Amino acid sequence: MTIDKTRWQEFNQLLSQKGLPAVLLDSATTAAAEEMDEILAGPEGYFDAHPITRAISDEMIKCCRQGDVDYDTRWSVDFDESRPETMARYYALAYASTTLIPLDDLTQWELVADTLFPDPRCDVHLLHDCYRLRDRGEYLRAETVSMKRGEIICLFNICDMCLESLRWITFKSPEYGGPHPWTDEGKRGDDPSAL
């Protein structure tokens, strides 16, 4: 994390106006700021707790539960729908898919992501500007993110611009163009075998 010294001075001026002592910029302060940034902004668990990424995964699960679910068993040869004891496991779910991918262990999501997304492009388009770039055929560098939601590991690609926006954007921001929160109420219809 690089600290903008001008912003730091502005911060200290505000403290001074309130009669509070200035905060010195030194290596210990910088280290503490970096540690706080790591705790607040990830990487472990950050996406699982962020309201916008939760809305993305909620949308993915909602789409999966509303359609017919298929299974892609390439990564788990012992998975068998007819044997319930083989179904108690984690599943990967790729963005815009209703296919659950049984995993033998939690770390397999990276192999699945590398296979399914050889050239990642933003799936989520949290910002209207991201949509505009896509519509013009332009793409920013993107990375695949995983989010654990129960037994489902949601996989989606997010570009650098949308990823950076997670630090400041809210559902009510005029720039926001992503999904909104959804609550699963458990209603499934007449078919008892439906998810």
mmCIF file of the C-alpha atoms, coordinates in Angstrom:
data_MODEL
# 
_entry.id   MODEL 
# 
loop_
_atom_site.group_PDB 
_atom_site.id 
_atom_site.type_symbol 
_atom_site.label_atom_id 
_atom_site.label_alt_id 
_atom_site.label_comp_id 
_atom_site.label_asym_id 
_atom_site.label_entity_id 
_atom_site.label_seq_id 
_atom_site.pdbx_PDB_ins_code 
_atom_site.Cartn_x 
_atom_site.Cartn_y 
_atom_site.Cartn_z 
_atom_site.occupancy 
_atom_site.B_iso_or_equiv 
_atom_site.pdbx_formal_charge 
_atom_site.auth_seq_id 
_atom_site.auth_comp_id 
_atom_site.auth_asym_id 
_atom_site.auth_atom_id 
_atom_site.pdbx_PDB_model_num 
ATOM 1   C CA . MET A 1 1   ? 0.000   0.000   0.000   1.00 0.00 ? 1   MET A CA 1 
ATOM 2   C CA . THR A 1 2   ? 1.436   3.397   -0.933  1.00 0.00 ? 2   THR A CA 1 
ATOM 3   C CA . ILE A 1 3   ? 0.476   6.368   1.171   1.00 0.00 ? 3   ILE A CA 1 
ATOM 4   C CA . ASP A 1 4   ? -0.278  9.659   -0.559  1.00 0.00 ? 4   ASP A CA 1 
ATOM 5   C CA . LYS A 1 5   ? 1.647   12.248  1.489   1.00 0.00 ? 5   LYS A CA 1 
ATOM 6   C CA . THR A 1 6   ? -0.643  15.096  0.379   1.00 0.00 ? 6   THR A CA 1 
ATOM 7   C CA . ARG A 1 7   ? -3.702  13.232  1.654   1.00 0.00 ? 7   ARG A CA 1 
ATOM 8   C CA . TRP A 1 8   ? -1.801  12.430  4.844   1.00 0.00 ? 8   TRP A CA 1 
ATOM 9   C CA . GLN A 1 9   ? -1.131  16.144  5.392   1.00 0.00 ? 9   GLN A CA 1 
ATOM 10  C CA . GLU A 1 10  ? -4.804  16.955  4.770   1.00 0.00 ? 10  GLU A CA 1 
ATOM 11  C CA . PHE A 1 11  ? -5.725  14.285  7.303   1.00 0.00 ? 11  PHE A CA 1 
ATOM 12  C CA . ASN A 1 12  ? -3.362  15.799  9.883   1.00 0.00 ? 12  ASN A CA 1 
ATOM 13  C CA . GLN A 1 13  ? -4.760  19.294  9.223   1.00 0.00 ? 13  GLN A CA 1 
ATOM 14  C CA . LEU A 1 14  ? -8.255  18.003  10.000  1.00 0.00 ? 14  LEU A CA 1 
ATOM 15  C CA . LEU A 1 15  ? -6.954  16.448  13.209  1.00 0.00 ? 15  LEU A CA 1 
ATOM 16  C CA . SER A 1 16  ? -5.258  19.725  14.133  1.00 0.00 ? 16  SER A CA 1 
ATOM 17  C CA . GLN A 1 17  ? -8.496  21.680  13.557  1.00 0.00 ? 17  GLN A CA 1 
ATOM 18  C CA . LYS A 1 18  ? -10.225 19.346  16.022  1.00 0.00 ? 18  LYS A CA 1 
ATOM 19  C CA . GLY A 1 19  ? -7.441  19.869  18.568  1.00 0.00 ? 19  GLY A CA 1 
ATOM 20  C CA . LEU A 1 20  ? -6.113  16.337  18.145  1.00 0.00 ? 20  LEU A CA 1 
ATOM 21  C CA . PRO A 1 21  ? -2.438  15.376  17.762  1.00 0.00 ? 21  PRO A CA 1 
ATOM 22  C CA . ALA A 1 22  ? -0.975  14.738  14.325  1.00 0.00 ? 22  ALA A CA 1 
ATOM 23  C CA . VAL A 1 23  ? -0.255  11.184  13.218  1.00 0.00 ? 23  VAL A CA 1 
ATOM 24  C CA . LEU A 1 24  ? 3.353   10.817  12.123  1.00 0.00 ? 24  LEU A CA 1 
ATOM 25  C CA . LEU A 1 25  ? 4.156   9.068   8.881   1.00 0.00 ? 25  LEU A CA 1 
ATOM 26  C CA . ASP A 1 26  ? 6.849   6.527   9.637   1.00 0.00 ? 26  ASP A CA 1 
ATOM 27  C CA . SER A 1 27  ? 7.589   2.907   8.812   1.00 0.00 ? 27  SER A CA 1 
ATOM 28  C CA . ALA A 1 28  ? 5.734   1.608   11.894  1.00 0.00 ? 28  ALA A CA 1 
ATOM 29  C CA . THR A 1 29  ? 2.607   3.596   10.984  1.00 0.00 ? 29  THR A CA 1 
ATOM 30  C CA . THR A 1 30  ? 2.855   2.432   7.389   1.00 0.00 ? 30  THR A CA 1 
ATOM 31  C CA . ALA A 1 31  ? 3.213   -1.194  8.513   1.00 0.00 ? 31  ALA A CA 1 
ATOM 32  C CA . ALA A 1 32  ? 0.205   -0.848  10.823  1.00 0.00 ? 32  ALA A CA 1 
ATOM 33  C CA . ALA A 1 33  ? -1.844  0.719   8.007   1.00 0.00 ? 33  ALA A CA 1 
ATOM 34  C CA . GLU A 1 34  ? -0.899  -2.132  5.675   1.00 0.00 ? 34  GLU A CA 1 
ATOM 35  C CA . GLU A 1 35  ? -1.869  -4.698  8.304   1.00 0.00 ? 35  GLU A CA 1 
ATOM 36  C CA . MET A 1 36  ? -5.240  -2.973  8.852   1.00 0.00 ? 36  MET A CA 1 
ATOM 37  C CA . ASP A 1 37  ? -5.817  -2.850  5.098   1.00 0.00 ? 37  ASP A CA 1 
ATOM 38  C CA . GLU A 1 38  ? -5.115  -6.583  4.861   1.00 0.00 ? 38  GLU A CA 1 
ATOM 39  C CA . ILE A 1 39  ? -7.529  -7.324  7.711   1.00 0.00 ? 39  ILE A CA 1 
ATOM 40  C CA . LEU A 1 40  ? -10.296 -5.118  6.292   1.00 0.00 ? 40  LEU A CA 1 
ATOM 41  C CA . ALA A 1 41  ? -9.900  -5.829  2.593   1.00 0.00 ? 41  ALA A CA 1 
ATOM 42  C CA . GLY A 1 42  ? -8.973  -9.467  2.247   1.00 0.00 ? 42  GLY A CA 1 
ATOM 43  C CA . PRO A 1 43  ? -7.868  -11.601 0.692   1.00 0.00 ? 43  PRO A CA 1 
ATOM 44  C CA . GLU A 1 44  ? -9.268  -14.372 2.925   1.00 0.00 ? 44  GLU A CA 1 
ATOM 45  C CA . GLY A 1 45  ? -12.996 -14.002 3.468   1.00 0.00 ? 45  GLY A CA 1 
ATOM 46  C CA . TYR A 1 46  ? -13.285 -10.512 1.994   1.00 0.00 ? 46  TYR A CA 1 
ATOM 47  C CA . PHE A 1 47  ? -15.546 -11.551 -0.856  1.00 0.00 ? 47  PHE A CA 1 
ATOM 48  C CA . ASP A 1 48  ? -17.623 -13.841 1.373   1.00 0.00 ? 48  ASP A CA 1 
ATOM 49  C CA . ALA A 1 49  ? -18.568 -10.891 3.601   1.00 0.00 ? 49  ALA A CA 1 
ATOM 50  C CA . HIS A 1 50  ? -18.888 -8.065  1.054   1.00 0.00 ? 50  HIS A CA 1 
ATOM 51  C CA . PRO A 1 51  ? -22.575 -7.216  0.378   1.00 0.00 ? 51  PRO A CA 1 
ATOM 52  C CA . ILE A 1 52  ? -22.084 -6.713  -3.356  1.00 0.00 ? 52  ILE A CA 1 
ATOM 53  C CA . THR A 1 53  ? -20.150 -9.924  -3.944  1.00 0.00 ? 53  THR A CA 1 
ATOM 54  C CA . ARG A 1 54  ? -22.755 -11.687 -1.814  1.00 0.00 ? 54  ARG A CA 1 
ATOM 55  C CA . ALA A 1 55  ? -25.423 -10.306 -4.179  1.00 0.00 ? 55  ALA A CA 1 
ATOM 56  C CA . ILE A 1 56  ? -23.443 -11.690 -7.135  1.00 0.00 ? 56  ILE A CA 1 
ATOM 57  C CA . SER A 1 57  ? -23.261 -15.165 -5.587  1.00 0.00 ? 57  SER A CA 1 
ATOM 58  C CA . ASP A 1 58  ? -26.931 -14.943 -4.535  1.00 0.00 ? 58  ASP A CA 1 
ATOM 59  C CA . GLU A 1 59  ? -27.873 -14.230 -8.150  1.00 0.00 ? 59  GLU A CA 1 
ATOM 60  C CA . MET A 1 60  ? -25.789 -17.199 -9.306  1.00 0.00 ? 60  MET A CA 1 
ATOM 61  C CA . ILE A 1 61  ? -27.425 -19.575 -6.826  1.00 0.00 ? 61  ILE A CA 1 
ATOM 62  C CA . LYS A 1 62  ? -30.895 -18.211 -7.626  1.00 0.00 ? 62  LYS A CA 1 
ATOM 63  C CA . CYS A 1 63  ? -30.369 -18.886 -11.352 1.00 0.00 ? 63  CYS A CA 1 
ATOM 64  C CA . CYS A 1 64  ? -29.074 -22.370 -10.584 1.00 0.00 ? 64  CYS A CA 1 
ATOM 65  C CA . ARG A 1 65  ? -32.049 -23.209 -8.371  1.00 0.00 ? 65  ARG A CA 1 
ATOM 66  C CA . GLN A 1 66  ? -34.612 -21.905 -10.861 1.00 0.00 ? 66  GLN A CA 1 
ATOM 67  C CA . GLY A 1 67  ? -33.433 -24.135 -13.681 1.00 0.00 ? 67  GLY A CA 1 
ATOM 68  C CA . ASP A 1 68  ? -32.614 -27.785 -14.159 1.00 0.00 ? 68  ASP A CA 1 
ATOM 69  C CA . VAL A 1 69  ? -29.343 -28.622 -12.461 1.00 0.00 ? 69  VAL A CA 1 
ATOM 70  C CA . ASP A 1 70  ? -26.775 -30.663 -14.314 1.00 0.00 ? 70  ASP A CA 1 
ATOM 71  C CA . TYR A 1 71  ? -23.520 -32.037 -12.949 1.00 0.00 ? 71  TYR A CA 1 
ATOM 72  C CA . ASP A 1 72  ? -20.104 -31.873 -14.592 1.00 0.00 ? 72  ASP A CA 1 
ATOM 73  C CA . THR A 1 73  ? -18.184 -34.751 -13.008 1.00 0.00 ? 73  THR A CA 1 
ATOM 74  C CA . ARG A 1 74  ? -14.807 -34.274 -14.742 1.00 0.00 ? 74  ARG A CA 1 
ATOM 75  C CA . TRP A 1 75  ? -13.171 -33.279 -11.459 1.00 0.00 ? 75  TRP A CA 1 
ATOM 76  C CA . SER A 1 76  ? -14.769 -35.931 -9.248  1.00 0.00 ? 76  SER A CA 1 
ATOM 77  C CA . VAL A 1 77  ? -14.874 -39.411 -10.721 1.00 0.00 ? 77  VAL A CA 1 
ATOM 78  C CA . ASP A 1 78  ? -16.488 -41.011 -7.651  1.00 0.00 ? 78  ASP A CA 1 
ATOM 79  C CA . PHE A 1 79  ? -19.520 -38.665 -7.735  1.00 0.00 ? 79  PHE A CA 1 
ATOM 80  C CA . ASP A 1 80  ? -22.758 -40.511 -8.491  1.00 0.00 ? 80  ASP A CA 1 
ATOM 81  C CA . GLU A 1 81  ? -26.200 -38.871 -8.356  1.00 0.00 ? 81  GLU A CA 1 
ATOM 82  C CA . SER A 1 82  ? -27.797 -42.223 -7.579  1.00 0.00 ? 82  SER A CA 1 
ATOM 83  C CA . ARG A 1 83  ? -25.632 -42.639 -4.434  1.00 0.00 ? 83  ARG A CA 1 
ATOM 84  C CA . PRO A 1 84  ? -26.412 -39.888 -1.881  1.00 0.00 ? 84  PRO A CA 1 
ATOM 85  C CA . GLU A 1 85  ? -23.257 -40.650 0.117   1.00 0.00 ? 85  GLU A CA 1 
ATOM 86  C CA . THR A 1 86  ? -21.184 -39.345 -2.812  1.00 0.00 ? 86  THR A CA 1 
ATOM 87  C CA . MET A 1 87  ? -23.165 -36.100 -3.010  1.00 0.00 ? 87  MET A CA 1 
ATOM 88  C CA . ALA A 1 88  ? -22.064 -34.658 0.362   1.00 0.00 ? 88  ALA A CA 1 
ATOM 89  C CA . ARG A 1 89  ? -19.258 -32.419 -0.887  1.00 0.00 ? 89  ARG A CA 1 
ATOM 90  C CA . TYR A 1 90  ? -18.415 -28.971 -2.237  1.00 0.00 ? 90  TYR A CA 1 
ATOM 91  C CA . TYR A 1 91  ? -19.626 -27.924 -5.672  1.00 0.00 ? 91  TYR A CA 1 
ATOM 92  C CA . ALA A 1 92  ? -18.240 -25.245 -7.961  1.00 0.00 ? 92  ALA A CA 1 
ATOM 93  C CA . LEU A 1 93  ? -20.722 -23.045 -9.819  1.00 0.00 ? 93  LEU A CA 1 
ATOM 94  C CA . ALA A 1 94  ? -19.515 -20.875 -12.683 1.00 0.00 ? 94  ALA A CA 1 
ATOM 95  C CA . TYR A 1 95  ? -21.157 -17.534 -13.436 1.00 0.00 ? 95  TYR A CA 1 
ATOM 96  C CA . ALA A 1 96  ? -24.187 -17.785 -15.790 1.00 0.00 ? 96  ALA A CA 1 
ATOM 97  C CA . SER A 1 97  ? -24.289 -21.577 -15.453 1.00 0.00 ? 97  SER A CA 1 
ATOM 98  C CA . THR A 1 98  ? -26.713 -24.025 -13.896 1.00 0.00 ? 98  THR A CA 1 
ATOM 99  C CA . THR A 1 99  ? -24.150 -26.833 -13.892 1.00 0.00 ? 99  THR A CA 1 
ATOM 100 C CA . LEU A 1 100 ? -22.776 -27.829 -10.517 1.00 0.00 ? 100 LEU A CA 1 
ATOM 101 C CA . ILE A 1 101 ? -19.248 -29.210 -10.542 1.00 0.00 ? 101 ILE A CA 1 
ATOM 102 C CA . PRO A 1 102 ? -18.594 -31.715 -7.740  1.00 0.00 ? 102 PRO A CA 1 
ATOM 103 C CA . LEU A 1 103 ? -15.176 -31.200 -6.140  1.00 0.00 ? 103 LEU A CA 1 
ATOM 104 C CA . ASP A 1 104 ? -13.088 -33.758 -4.268  1.00 0.00 ? 104 ASP A CA 1 
ATOM 105 C CA . ASP A 1 105 ? -11.509 -30.998 -2.183  1.00 0.00 ? 105 ASP A CA 1 
ATOM 106 C CA . LEU A 1 106 ? -11.922 -27.277 -1.701  1.00 0.00 ? 106 LEU A CA 1 
ATOM 107 C CA . THR A 1 107 ? -8.698  -26.327 -3.513  1.00 0.00 ? 107 THR A CA 1 
ATOM 108 C CA . GLN A 1 108 ? -9.880  -27.834 -6.804  1.00 0.00 ? 108 GLN A CA 1 
ATOM 109 C CA . TRP A 1 109 ? -11.781 -24.642 -7.659  1.00 0.00 ? 109 TRP A CA 1 
ATOM 110 C CA . GLU A 1 110 ? -8.553  -23.153 -9.087  1.00 0.00 ? 110 GLU A CA 1 
ATOM 111 C CA . LEU A 1 111 ? -8.163  -26.033 -11.565 1.00 0.00 ? 111 LEU A CA 1 
ATOM 112 C CA . VAL A 1 112 ? -11.837 -25.728 -12.497 1.00 0.00 ? 112 VAL A CA 1 
ATOM 113 C CA . ALA A 1 113 ? -11.479 -21.955 -12.976 1.00 0.00 ? 113 ALA A CA 1 
ATOM 114 C CA . ASP A 1 114 ? -8.357  -22.349 -15.147 1.00 0.00 ? 114 ASP A CA 1 
ATOM 115 C CA . THR A 1 115 ? -10.232 -24.820 -17.344 1.00 0.00 ? 115 THR A CA 1 
ATOM 116 C CA . LEU A 1 116 ? -13.520 -22.917 -17.587 1.00 0.00 ? 116 LEU A CA 1 
ATOM 117 C CA . PHE A 1 117 ? -12.030 -19.415 -17.850 1.00 0.00 ? 117 PHE A CA 1 
ATOM 118 C CA . PRO A 1 118 ? -8.838  -19.656 -19.948 1.00 0.00 ? 118 PRO A CA 1 
ATOM 119 C CA . ASP A 1 119 ? -9.170  -15.960 -20.917 1.00 0.00 ? 119 ASP A CA 1 
ATOM 120 C CA . PRO A 1 120 ? -11.079 -14.315 -18.051 1.00 0.00 ? 120 PRO A CA 1 
ATOM 121 C CA . ARG A 1 121 ? -13.272 -11.325 -18.892 1.00 0.00 ? 121 ARG A CA 1 
ATOM 122 C CA . CYS A 1 122 ? -15.459 -9.488  -16.433 1.00 0.00 ? 122 CYS A CA 1 
ATOM 123 C CA . ASP A 1 123 ? -18.714 -11.326 -15.754 1.00 0.00 ? 123 ASP A CA 1 
ATOM 124 C CA . VAL A 1 124 ? -20.211 -9.054  -13.129 1.00 0.00 ? 124 VAL A CA 1 
ATOM 125 C CA . HIS A 1 125 ? -20.011 -5.541  -14.660 1.00 0.00 ? 125 HIS A CA 1 
ATOM 126 C CA . LEU A 1 126 ? -20.532 -3.722  -11.375 1.00 0.00 ? 126 LEU A CA 1 
ATOM 127 C CA . LEU A 1 127 ? -19.979 -0.349  -13.017 1.00 0.00 ? 127 LEU A CA 1 
ATOM 128 C CA . HIS A 1 128 ? -21.799 1.121   -15.992 1.00 0.00 ? 128 HIS A CA 1 
ATOM 129 C CA . ASP A 1 129 ? -18.363 1.974   -17.431 1.00 0.00 ? 129 ASP A CA 1 
ATOM 130 C CA . CYS A 1 130 ? -17.522 -1.733  -17.473 1.00 0.00 ? 130 CYS A CA 1 
ATOM 131 C CA . TYR A 1 131 ? -20.653 -2.376  -19.574 1.00 0.00 ? 131 TYR A CA 1 
ATOM 132 C CA . ARG A 1 132 ? -19.642 0.439   -21.920 1.00 0.00 ? 132 ARG A CA 1 
ATOM 133 C CA . LEU A 1 133 ? -16.190 -1.051  -22.433 1.00 0.00 ? 133 LEU A CA 1 
ATOM 134 C CA . ARG A 1 134 ? -17.688 -4.481  -23.109 1.00 0.00 ? 134 ARG A CA 1 
ATOM 135 C CA . ASP A 1 135 ? -20.161 -3.017  -25.603 1.00 0.00 ? 135 ASP A CA 1 
ATOM 136 C CA . ARG A 1 136 ? -17.241 -1.429  -27.485 1.00 0.00 ? 136 ARG A CA 1 
ATOM 137 C CA . GLY A 1 137 ? -15.386 -4.749  -27.519 1.00 0.00 ? 137 GLY A CA 1 
ATOM 138 C CA . GLU A 1 138 ? -12.779 -3.575  -25.013 1.00 0.00 ? 138 GLU A CA 1 
ATOM 139 C CA . TYR A 1 139 ? -11.846 -5.591  -21.963 1.00 0.00 ? 139 TYR A CA 1 
ATOM 140 C CA . LEU A 1 140 ? -9.778  -4.913  -18.871 1.00 0.00 ? 140 LEU A CA 1 
ATOM 141 C CA . ARG A 1 141 ? -7.627  -7.523  -17.189 1.00 0.00 ? 141 ARG A CA 1 
ATOM 142 C CA . ALA A 1 142 ? -9.822  -9.745  -15.025 1.00 0.00 ? 142 ALA A CA 1 
ATOM 143 C CA . GLU A 1 143 ? -9.273  -12.388 -12.402 1.00 0.00 ? 143 GLU A CA 1 
ATOM 144 C CA . THR A 1 144 ? -11.377 -15.293 -11.241 1.00 0.00 ? 144 THR A CA 1 
ATOM 145 C CA . VAL A 1 145 ? -12.748 -15.007 -7.732  1.00 0.00 ? 145 VAL A CA 1 
ATOM 146 C CA . SER A 1 146 ? -14.225 -17.753 -5.574  1.00 0.00 ? 146 SER A CA 1 
ATOM 147 C CA . MET A 1 147 ? -16.848 -17.292 -2.886  1.00 0.00 ? 147 MET A CA 1 
ATOM 148 C CA . LYS A 1 148 ? -18.006 -20.037 -0.548  1.00 0.00 ? 148 LYS A CA 1 
ATOM 149 C CA . ARG A 1 149 ? -21.781 -20.043 -0.039  1.00 0.00 ? 149 ARG A CA 1 
ATOM 150 C CA . GLY A 1 150 ? -22.660 -23.143 1.949   1.00 0.00 ? 150 GLY A CA 1 
ATOM 151 C CA . GLU A 1 151 ? -21.510 -26.129 -0.067  1.00 0.00 ? 151 GLU A CA 1 
ATOM 152 C CA . ILE A 1 152 ? -21.349 -24.095 -3.304  1.00 0.00 ? 152 ILE A CA 1 
ATOM 153 C CA . ILE A 1 153 ? -18.176 -22.328 -4.398  1.00 0.00 ? 153 ILE A CA 1 
ATOM 154 C CA . CYS A 1 154 ? -19.289 -19.525 -6.742  1.00 0.00 ? 154 CYS A CA 1 
ATOM 155 C CA . LEU A 1 155 ? -16.730 -18.690 -9.431  1.00 0.00 ? 155 LEU A CA 1 
ATOM 156 C CA . PHE A 1 156 ? -16.875 -15.445 -11.368 1.00 0.00 ? 156 PHE A CA 1 
ATOM 157 C CA . ASN A 1 157 ? -14.526 -13.127 -13.196 1.00 0.00 ? 157 ASN A CA 1 
ATOM 158 C CA . ILE A 1 158 ? -14.134 -9.526  -12.114 1.00 0.00 ? 158 ILE A CA 1 
ATOM 159 C CA . CYS A 1 159 ? -12.113 -6.855  -13.915 1.00 0.00 ? 159 CYS A CA 1 
ATOM 160 C CA . ASP A 1 160 ? -9.670  -4.568  -12.132 1.00 0.00 ? 160 ASP A CA 1 
ATOM 161 C CA . MET A 1 161 ? -12.041 -1.587  -12.407 1.00 0.00 ? 161 MET A CA 1 
ATOM 162 C CA . CYS A 1 162 ? -14.974 -3.444  -10.805 1.00 0.00 ? 162 CYS A CA 1 
ATOM 163 C CA . LEU A 1 163 ? -12.682 -5.016  -8.209  1.00 0.00 ? 163 LEU A CA 1 
ATOM 164 C CA . GLU A 1 164 ? -11.357 -1.609  -7.175  1.00 0.00 ? 164 GLU A CA 1 
ATOM 165 C CA . SER A 1 165 ? -14.916 -0.244  -6.981  1.00 0.00 ? 165 SER A CA 1 
ATOM 166 C CA . LEU A 1 166 ? -15.720 -2.725  -4.201  1.00 0.00 ? 166 LEU A CA 1 
ATOM 167 C CA . ARG A 1 167 ? -13.846 -0.393  -1.853  1.00 0.00 ? 167 ARG A CA 1 
ATOM 168 C CA . TRP A 1 168 ? -16.381 2.438   -2.297  1.00 0.00 ? 168 TRP A CA 1 
ATOM 169 C CA . ILE A 1 169 ? -19.454 1.448   -4.299  1.00 0.00 ? 169 ILE A CA 1 
ATOM 170 C CA . THR A 1 170 ? -22.864 0.727   -2.778  1.00 0.00 ? 170 THR A CA 1 
ATOM 171 C CA . PHE A 1 171 ? -26.124 -0.576  -4.197  1.00 0.00 ? 171 PHE A CA 1 
ATOM 172 C CA . LYS A 1 172 ? -27.417 3.009   -4.295  1.00 0.00 ? 172 LYS A CA 1 
ATOM 173 C CA . SER A 1 173 ? -24.424 4.504   -6.126  1.00 0.00 ? 173 SER A CA 1 
ATOM 174 C CA . PRO A 1 174 ? -25.425 5.958   -9.511  1.00 0.00 ? 174 PRO A CA 1 
ATOM 175 C CA . GLU A 1 175 ? -22.417 4.192   -11.067 1.00 0.00 ? 175 GLU A CA 1 
ATOM 176 C CA . TYR A 1 176 ? -23.566 0.765   -9.815  1.00 0.00 ? 176 TYR A CA 1 
ATOM 177 C CA . GLY A 1 177 ? -24.825 -1.636  -12.477 1.00 0.00 ? 177 GLY A CA 1 
ATOM 178 C CA . GLY A 1 178 ? -24.598 -5.020  -10.736 1.00 0.00 ? 178 GLY A CA 1 
ATOM 179 C CA . PRO A 1 179 ? -27.118 -7.314  -9.036  1.00 0.00 ? 179 PRO A CA 1 
ATOM 180 C CA . HIS A 1 180 ? -29.129 -6.392  -5.970  1.00 0.00 ? 180 HIS A CA 1 
ATOM 181 C CA . PRO A 1 181 ? -29.639 -8.477  -2.815  1.00 0.00 ? 181 PRO A CA 1 
ATOM 182 C CA . TRP A 1 182 ? -31.846 -11.547 -3.008  1.00 0.00 ? 182 TRP A CA 1 
ATOM 183 C CA . THR A 1 183 ? -33.125 -13.742 -0.179  1.00 0.00 ? 183 THR A CA 1 
ATOM 184 C CA . ASP A 1 184 ? -33.825 -17.405 -0.755  1.00 0.00 ? 184 ASP A CA 1 
ATOM 185 C CA . GLU A 1 185 ? -37.240 -18.010 0.800   1.00 0.00 ? 185 GLU A CA 1 
ATOM 186 C CA . GLY A 1 186 ? -37.066 -21.747 0.196   1.00 0.00 ? 186 GLY A CA 1 
ATOM 187 C CA . LYS A 1 187 ? -40.049 -21.911 -2.173  1.00 0.00 ? 187 LYS A CA 1 
ATOM 188 C CA . ARG A 1 188 ? -39.363 -24.534 -4.819  1.00 0.00 ? 188 ARG A CA 1 
ATOM 189 C CA . GLY A 1 189 ? -42.640 -25.390 -6.532  1.00 0.00 ? 189 GLY A CA 1 
ATOM 190 C CA . ASP A 1 190 ? -44.413 -28.741 -6.842  1.00 0.00 ? 190 ASP A CA 1 
ATOM 191 C CA . ASP A 1 191 ? -41.452 -30.901 -7.858  1.00 0.00 ? 191 ASP A CA 1 
ATOM 192 C CA . PRO A 1 192 ? -39.990 -32.412 -4.633  1.00 0.00 ? 192 PRO A CA 1 
ATOM 193 C CA . SER A 1 193 ? -36.769 -33.385 -6.401  1.00 0.00 ? 193 SER A CA 1 
ATOM 194 C CA . ALA A 1 194 ? -36.026 -29.751 -7.292  1.00 0.00 ? 194 ALA A CA 1 
ATOM 195 C CA . LEU A 1 195 ? -33.137 -28.141 -5.468  1.00 0.00 ? 195 LEU A CA 1 
# 
